[in-house]
Amino acid sequence: MDLGAAIETLRGLPDAVVLAVLFGGSFIEYVVPPVPGDTIVVAGTVLVAAFGWHWAPVLAVVTLGAIAGAVADFVIGRWLVKSGRVDRMGEGTRKTVDKIVAQMRKRGAVYLAVNRFLPGIRAFFFVAAGIAGLRFWKVILWSTISALAWNIMLVAIGFAVGKNVDDLELFLTRFSFVGWGLIAAMAVYFGVKWFRSSRARASRNKTAEPDQK
């Protein structure tokens, strides 16, 4: 559903149903990352900016939806540990997970704080937080801060463009490109780092092997 169609659909629904849809859209994009929940959330900001809705209930439900989604992902991460599924992972997968967990324990607050601004992968931060055993209150705190920052930005942009849906869609498209660009750059950086580390270990192991001649 494109943004214009989402706005028109929401305008035809009762207020309580609209708020429930906004909550659900914000929640489900954390549980099913490919779902474009941001389209529903942005449609809500247009209702505020262009059609006279009060900003407080809209901001509240989309933020609560994001927090609920983050908690659901965190619980999934904890379940993966408690159910023994992490222990049963293959050696290669387990090494990758262990590295992610180590990074999450070291810089978890940073990753959770920026999660809302990264498309597609935000849910995995909270699953990783659950696997890493981060404190629940930290997850709530940083997910709230991140969601509020993102949603306030969307409402502000909605006020800036008013009813000009095309401008808002253009901004979101460009922002998405920037977000995916950052993700790609991070993937390349860590990939190169891992490759160099693997080569260094292989070189050390080769040097340490006794001379068999």
Residue frames as qw, qx, qy, qz and C-alpha x, y, z in Angstrom:
[[0.000, 0.888, 0.461, 0.000, 0.00, 0.00, 0.00],
 [0.409, 0.393, -0.043, 0.822, 1.40, 3.40, -0.96],
 [0.160, -0.169, -0.468, 0.853, 1.28, 6.39, 1.37],
 [0.333, -0.044, -0.169, -0.927, -1.64, 8.14, -0.34],
 [0.630, -0.221, -0.647, -0.368, -3.80, 5.01, -0.24],
 [0.468, -0.216, -0.716, 0.471, -2.90, 4.42, 3.42],
 [0.025, 0.072, 0.270, -0.960, -3.95, 7.95, 4.34],
 [0.503, -0.097, -0.331, -0.792, -7.28, 7.66, 2.56],
 [0.625, -0.212, -0.749, -0.059, -7.96, 4.29, 4.18],
 [0.335, -0.194, -0.623, 0.680, -7.22, 5.63, 7.65],
 [0.175, -0.009, 0.064, -0.982, -9.39, 8.71, 7.15],
 [0.597, -0.170, -0.468, -0.629, -12.38, 6.47, 6.49],
 [0.592, -0.198, -0.759, 0.186, -12.02, 4.54, 9.77],
 [0.504, -0.824, -0.212, -0.148, -13.29, 5.37, 13.28],
 [0.007, -0.852, 0.430, -0.298, -10.73, 7.14, 15.46],
 [0.702, -0.470, 0.513, -0.152, -10.24, 4.19, 17.81],
 [0.928, 0.246, 0.252, 0.118, -9.64, 1.85, 14.89],
 [0.468, 0.813, -0.210, 0.273, -7.12, 4.26, 13.37],
 [0.279, -0.760, 0.527, -0.258, -5.14, 4.33, 16.60],
 [0.862, -0.179, 0.470, -0.059, -5.22, 0.53, 16.77],
 [0.824, 0.529, 0.085, 0.183, -3.98, 0.30, 13.17],
 [0.200, 0.864, -0.361, 0.288, -1.16, 2.76, 13.91],
 [0.574, -0.569, 0.560, -0.183, -0.13, 0.73, 16.95],
 [0.918, 0.093, 0.386, 0.015, -0.25, -2.49, 14.93],
 [0.663, 0.718, -0.078, 0.195, 1.73, -1.03, 12.03],
 [0.027, -0.825, 0.493, -0.275, 4.45, 0.20, 14.34],
 [0.712, -0.391, 0.554, -0.182, 4.52, -3.14, 16.20],
 [0.933, 0.229, 0.277, -0.022, 4.50, -5.55, 13.29],
 [0.548, 0.770, -0.299, 0.131, 7.49, -4.06, 11.47],
 [0.220, -0.657, 0.683, -0.231, 9.60, -5.23, 14.43],
 [0.738, -0.093, 0.638, -0.200, 8.15, -8.73, 14.37],
 [0.743, 0.414, 0.470, 0.237, 7.98, -9.11, 10.57],
 [0.307, -0.540, 0.185, 0.762, 10.74, -6.74, 9.32],
 [0.234, 0.151, 0.628, 0.727, 9.79, -6.83, 5.59],
 [0.000, -0.775, -0.630, -0.058, 6.37, -5.39, 6.43],
 [0.271, 0.375, 0.020, 0.886, 6.50, -1.62, 5.65],
 [0.313, -0.674, -0.609, 0.278, 5.03, -0.48, 8.95],
 [0.249, -0.319, -0.031, 0.914, 6.55, 2.95, 8.46],
 [0.069, -0.305, -0.558, -0.769, 3.99, 3.62, 5.74],
 [0.401, -0.668, -0.614, -0.123, 1.20, 3.32, 8.31],
 [0.469, -0.548, -0.290, 0.628, 3.11, 5.37, 10.88],
 [0.197, -0.083, 0.232, 0.949, 3.85, 8.14, 8.37],
 [0.189, -0.505, -0.627, -0.562, 0.21, 8.15, 7.30],
 [0.443, -0.693, -0.522, 0.228, -0.63, 8.86, 10.94],
 [0.362, -0.390, -0.048, 0.845, 1.72, 11.85, 10.98],
 [0.012, 0.217, 0.470, 0.856, -0.05, 13.24, 7.92],
 [0.334, -0.661, -0.646, -0.185, -3.36, 12.91, 9.74],
 [0.441, -0.626, -0.303, 0.567, -1.85, 15.05, 12.50],
 [0.296, -0.289, 0.192, 0.890, -0.21, 17.62, 10.27],
 [0.068, -0.058, -0.527, -0.845, -2.75, 17.99, 7.48],
 [0.416, -0.410, -0.661, -0.470, -6.09, 16.82, 8.81],
 [0.355, -0.599, 0.124, -0.707, -6.24, 18.23, 12.32],
 [0.842, -0.318, -0.432, 0.049, -5.64, 15.16, 14.47],
 [0.414, -0.856, 0.283, -0.125, -4.11, 15.80, 17.86],
 [0.478, 0.593, -0.638, 0.110, -0.45, 14.77, 17.86],
 [0.347, -0.488, 0.688, -0.410, -0.36, 13.27, 21.38],
 [0.853, -0.009, 0.442, -0.278, -2.44, 10.08, 20.88],
 [0.816, 0.554, -0.164, -0.018, -0.84, 9.40, 17.49],
 [0.230, 0.686, -0.626, 0.291, 2.67, 9.83, 18.87],
 [0.546, -0.389, 0.621, -0.407, 1.76, 7.70, 21.90],
 [0.922, 0.121, 0.290, -0.227, 0.39, 4.71, 20.00],
 [0.759, 0.583, -0.274, 0.097, 3.15, 4.52, 17.38],
 [0.044, 0.657, -0.656, 0.368, 5.79, 4.79, 20.11],
 [0.675, -0.255, 0.574, -0.387, 4.10, 2.15, 22.26],
 [0.928, 0.336, 0.029, -0.157, 3.81, -0.09, 19.21],
 [0.519, 0.657, -0.503, 0.217, 7.54, 0.20, 18.59],
 [0.255, -0.526, 0.688, -0.430, 8.35, -0.54, 22.24],
 [0.852, -0.034, 0.390, -0.349, 6.03, -3.57, 22.25],
 [0.855, 0.486, -0.180, -0.018, 7.69, -4.86, 19.08],
 [0.243, 0.670, -0.621, 0.325, 11.15, -4.37, 20.57],
 [0.528, -0.368, 0.632, -0.431, 10.14, -6.28, 23.70],
 [0.938, 0.192, 0.151, -0.245, 8.72, -9.12, 21.58],
 [0.689, 0.587, -0.398, 0.150, 12.05, -9.42, 19.74],
 [0.083, -0.606, 0.663, -0.431, 13.95, -9.31, 23.03],
 [0.768, -0.171, 0.474, -0.397, 11.78, -12.13, 24.38],
 [0.913, 0.388, -0.103, -0.078, 12.47, -14.16, 21.23],
 [0.387, 0.657, -0.574, 0.299, 16.19, -13.71, 21.83],
 [0.388, -0.442, 0.665, -0.461, 15.89, -14.89, 25.43],
 [0.904, 0.077, 0.257, -0.332, 13.81, -17.87, 24.27],
 [0.753, 0.545, -0.369, 0.028, 16.47, -18.86, 21.74],
 [0.109, 0.552, -0.721, 0.403, 18.96, -19.09, 24.61],
 [0.545, -0.243, 0.601, -0.532, 16.71, -20.80, 27.16],
 [0.912, 0.226, 0.098, -0.329, 15.40, -23.34, 24.63],
 [0.697, -0.331, 0.554, 0.312, 18.95, -24.38, 23.78],
 [0.703, 0.662, 0.248, 0.083, 18.66, -23.37, 20.12],
 [0.121, 0.925, -0.361, 0.005, 21.70, -21.13, 20.33],
 [0.501, -0.515, 0.694, 0.035, 23.78, -24.01, 21.74],
 [0.761, 0.198, 0.614, 0.071, 22.64, -26.28, 18.90],
 [0.450, 0.852, -0.109, -0.246, 23.77, -23.91, 16.15],
 [0.887, 0.315, -0.045, 0.334, 26.49, -25.01, 13.77],
 [0.655, -0.359, -0.051, 0.663, 30.05, -24.02, 14.56],
 [0.306, 0.253, 0.259, 0.880, 30.24, -21.27, 11.94],
 [0.265, -0.707, -0.398, -0.522, 26.85, -19.79, 12.85],
 [0.648, -0.666, -0.306, 0.207, 27.68, -19.98, 16.56],
 [0.561, -0.156, 0.000, 0.813, 30.94, -18.08, 16.06],
 [0.059, 0.452, 0.314, 0.833, 29.07, -15.35, 14.20],
 [0.484, -0.727, -0.399, -0.280, 26.41, -15.16, 16.92],
 [0.690, -0.481, -0.236, 0.487, 29.09, -15.03, 19.63],
 [0.388, 0.083, 0.096, 0.913, 30.74, -12.06, 17.89],
 [0.191, -0.590, -0.368, -0.693, 27.41, -10.24, 17.59],
 [0.638, -0.666, -0.388, 0.014, 26.67, -10.93, 21.26],
 [0.626, -0.267, -0.144, 0.719, 30.09, -9.62, 22.28],
 [0.155, 0.284, 0.200, 0.925, 29.47, -6.40, 20.34],
 [0.402, -0.651, -0.433, -0.476, 26.00, -6.07, 21.84],
 [0.678, -0.582, -0.339, 0.294, 27.35, -6.44, 25.38],
 [0.518, -0.153, -0.003, 0.842, 30.01, -3.84, 24.62],
 [0.018, 0.064, -0.171, -0.983, 27.99, -1.27, 22.64],
 [0.022, 0.473, 0.879, 0.059, 24.40, -2.39, 23.13],
 [0.024, 0.710, 0.382, -0.591, 23.14, 1.04, 24.17],
 [0.041, 0.463, -0.390, -0.795, 24.42, 2.59, 20.92],
 [0.041, -0.081, -0.882, -0.463, 22.88, -0.08, 18.69],
 [0.028, -0.583, -0.799, 0.143, 19.52, 0.09, 20.44],
 [0.010, -0.652, -0.184, 0.736, 19.52, 3.89, 20.37],
 [0.158, 0.427, -0.458, -0.763, 19.92, 4.04, 16.58],
 [0.322, 0.150, 0.928, 0.109, 17.79, 0.98, 15.74],
 [0.378, 0.680, 0.529, -0.338, 14.70, 2.96, 14.71],
 [0.236, 0.802, -0.223, -0.501, 16.65, 4.82, 12.04],
 [0.055, -0.367, 0.859, 0.353, 17.89, 1.66, 10.29],
 [0.764, 0.176, -0.099, -0.613, 15.41, 0.04, 7.90],
 [0.812, 0.238, -0.495, -0.198, 14.92, -3.69, 7.69],
 [0.640, 0.140, -0.673, 0.343, 17.32, -4.83, 10.42],
 [0.248, -0.544, 0.337, -0.728, 16.09, -2.98, 13.51],
 [0.880, -0.317, -0.068, -0.348, 14.36, -6.09, 14.85],
 [0.871, 0.140, -0.391, 0.263, 17.59, -8.08, 14.90],
 [0.124, 0.542, -0.465, 0.689, 19.20, -5.66, 17.36],
 [0.590, -0.407, 0.310, -0.624, 16.65, -6.62, 19.98],
 [0.980, -0.005, -0.180, -0.083, 16.86, -10.34, 19.26],
 [0.628, 0.381, -0.454, 0.505, 20.63, -9.99, 19.71],
 [0.198, -0.538, 0.398, -0.716, 20.03, -8.05, 22.94],
 [0.865, -0.285, 0.081, -0.406, 17.95, -10.95, 24.21],
 [0.926, 0.159, -0.283, 0.192, 20.62, -13.49, 23.30],
 [0.396, 0.482, -0.426, 0.655, 23.29, -11.30, 24.91],
 [0.520, -0.489, -0.633, 0.300, 21.26, -11.11, 28.12],
 [0.093, 0.336, -0.097, 0.932, 21.01, -7.32, 28.29],
 [0.043, 0.290, 0.689, -0.663, 18.96, -5.97, 31.14],
 [0.141, 0.631, 0.739, 0.190, 15.28, -5.57, 30.34],
 [0.077, -0.871, -0.271, 0.402, 15.10, -2.00, 31.62],
 [0.232, -0.482, 0.421, 0.732, 17.90, -0.97, 29.26],
 [0.202, 0.261, 0.802, 0.498, 16.01, -2.43, 26.33],
 [0.009, 0.804, 0.592, -0.055, 12.89, -0.49, 27.32],
 [0.211, -0.776, -0.010, 0.594, 14.83, 2.73, 27.89],
 [0.199, -0.372, 0.539, 0.729, 16.73, 2.75, 24.60],
 [0.167, 0.393, 0.813, 0.395, 13.85, 1.48, 22.51],
 [0.019, -0.844, -0.487, 0.226, 11.70, 4.28, 23.92],
 [0.186, -0.702, 0.178, 0.664, 14.31, 6.95, 23.24],
 [0.223, -0.112, 0.716, 0.652, 14.89, 5.71, 19.70],
 [0.116, 0.558, 0.791, 0.223, 11.20, 5.36, 18.87],
 [0.058, -0.857, -0.336, 0.386, 10.36, 8.80, 20.29],
 [0.203, -0.552, 0.352, 0.728, 13.18, 10.45, 18.35],
 [0.175, 0.101, 0.798, 0.568, 12.08, 8.81, 15.10],
 [0.036, 0.666, 0.740, 0.084, 8.37, 9.48, 15.55],
 [0.105, -0.814, -0.169, 0.546, 8.90, 13.11, 16.60],
 [0.187, -0.349, 0.526, 0.753, 11.02, 13.58, 13.47],
 [0.120, 0.337, 0.831, 0.427, 8.24, 12.11, 11.32],
 [0.025, -0.806, -0.557, 0.198, 5.60, 14.36, 12.90],
 [0.166, -0.701, 0.106, 0.686, 7.84, 17.40, 12.37],
 [0.153, -0.113, 0.693, 0.696, 8.37, 16.47, 8.72],
 [0.083, 0.563, 0.808, 0.149, 4.64, 15.93, 8.37],
 [0.045, -0.849, -0.302, 0.432, 4.01, 19.48, 9.57],
 [0.208, -0.516, 0.386, 0.736, 6.69, 20.76, 7.18],
 [0.039, -0.005, 0.765, 0.642, 5.17, 19.19, 4.06],
 [0.509, 0.174, 0.230, -0.811, 1.50, 19.32, 5.10],
 [0.821, 0.297, 0.363, -0.326, -0.67, 17.55, 2.53],
 [0.481, 0.681, -0.495, -0.242, 2.15, 17.15, 0.02],
 [0.929, -0.185, 0.314, -0.069, 2.37, 13.38, 0.16],
 [0.813, 0.525, -0.101, 0.229, 4.76, 13.23, -2.80],
 [0.129, 0.779, -0.452, 0.416, 7.38, 15.28, -0.91],
 [0.646, -0.499, 0.482, -0.320, 7.01, 13.08, 2.16],
 [0.974, 0.126, 0.187, 0.011, 7.36, 9.89, 0.12],
 [0.603, 0.687, -0.260, 0.311, 10.43, 11.33, -1.60],
 [0.200, -0.734, 0.521, -0.388, 12.04, 12.08, 1.76],
 [0.827, -0.282, 0.435, -0.215, 11.33, 8.58, 3.07],
 [0.914, 0.391, 0.008, 0.111, 12.71, 7.00, -0.11],
 [0.380, 0.741, -0.393, 0.389, 15.92, 9.01, 0.14],
 [0.450, -0.618, 0.518, -0.385, 16.21, 8.30, 3.86],
 [0.958, -0.044, 0.261, -0.114, 15.75, 4.60, 3.17],
 [0.767, 0.558, -0.186, 0.255, 18.54, 4.70, 0.57],
 [0.035, 0.746, -0.495, 0.444, 20.82, 6.41, 3.08],
 [0.720, -0.422, 0.437, -0.336, 19.92, 3.86, 5.76],
 [0.976, 0.155, 0.145, 0.039, 20.60, 0.89, 3.50],
 [0.531, 0.718, -0.310, 0.326, 23.80, 2.58, 2.32],
 [0.267, -0.689, 0.542, -0.402, 25.01, 2.79, 5.92],
 [0.891, -0.179, 0.370, -0.194, 24.09, -0.84, 6.50],
 [0.879, 0.447, -0.052, 0.156, 26.00, -1.87, 3.36],
 [0.247, 0.771, -0.440, 0.388, 29.03, 0.17, 4.45],
 [0.557, -0.538, 0.528, -0.348, 28.95, -1.48, 7.88],
 [0.970, 0.072, 0.222, -0.075, 28.68, -4.92, 6.28],
 [0.699, 0.618, -0.231, 0.276, 31.68, -4.22, 4.05],
 [0.073, -0.762, 0.496, -0.410, 33.69, -2.86, 6.99],
 [0.701, -0.387, 0.531, -0.277, 33.06, -5.86, 9.22],
 [0.951, 0.296, 0.087, -0.010, 33.49, -8.24, 6.29],
 [0.518, 0.696, -0.373, 0.328, 36.93, -6.83, 5.49],
 [0.305, -0.655, 0.551, -0.417, 37.84, -6.84, 9.17],
 [0.893, -0.148, 0.373, -0.205, 36.78, -10.48, 9.51],
 [0.865, 0.481, -0.087, 0.112, 38.69, -11.44, 6.33],
 [0.265, 0.738, -0.487, 0.386, 41.89, -9.79, 7.54],
 [0.545, -0.513, 0.538, -0.387, 41.53, -11.37, 10.96],
 [0.967, 0.075, 0.214, -0.116, 41.02, -14.81, 9.39],
 [0.723, 0.595, -0.253, 0.244, 44.08, -14.42, 7.20],
 [0.047, -0.723, 0.543, -0.424, 46.16, -13.28, 10.17],
 [0.763, -0.332, 0.466, -0.301, 45.07, -16.32, 12.21],
 [0.952, 0.300, 0.054, 0.018, 45.80, -18.65, 9.32],
 [0.470, 0.719, -0.393, 0.328, 49.26, -17.11, 8.91],
 [0.331, -0.628, 0.574, -0.408, 50.02, -17.48, 12.63],
 [0.907, -0.108, 0.344, -0.216, 48.84, -21.10, 12.62],
 [0.850, 0.494, -0.129, 0.132, 50.99, -21.88, 9.59],
 [0.203, 0.740, -0.503, 0.398, 54.02, -20.27, 11.25],
 [0.542, -0.498, 0.536, -0.413, 53.39, -22.20, 14.46],
 [0.982, 0.109, -0.024, -0.151, 53.26, -25.58, 12.68],
 [0.593, -0.550, 0.528, 0.259, 56.41, -27.67, 13.37],
 [0.357, 0.610, -0.583, -0.399, 58.72, -28.31, 10.47],
 [0.925, 0.001, 0.308, -0.222, 57.87, -31.77, 9.22],
 [0.686, 0.621, -0.378, 0.017, 60.87, -32.06, 6.90]]
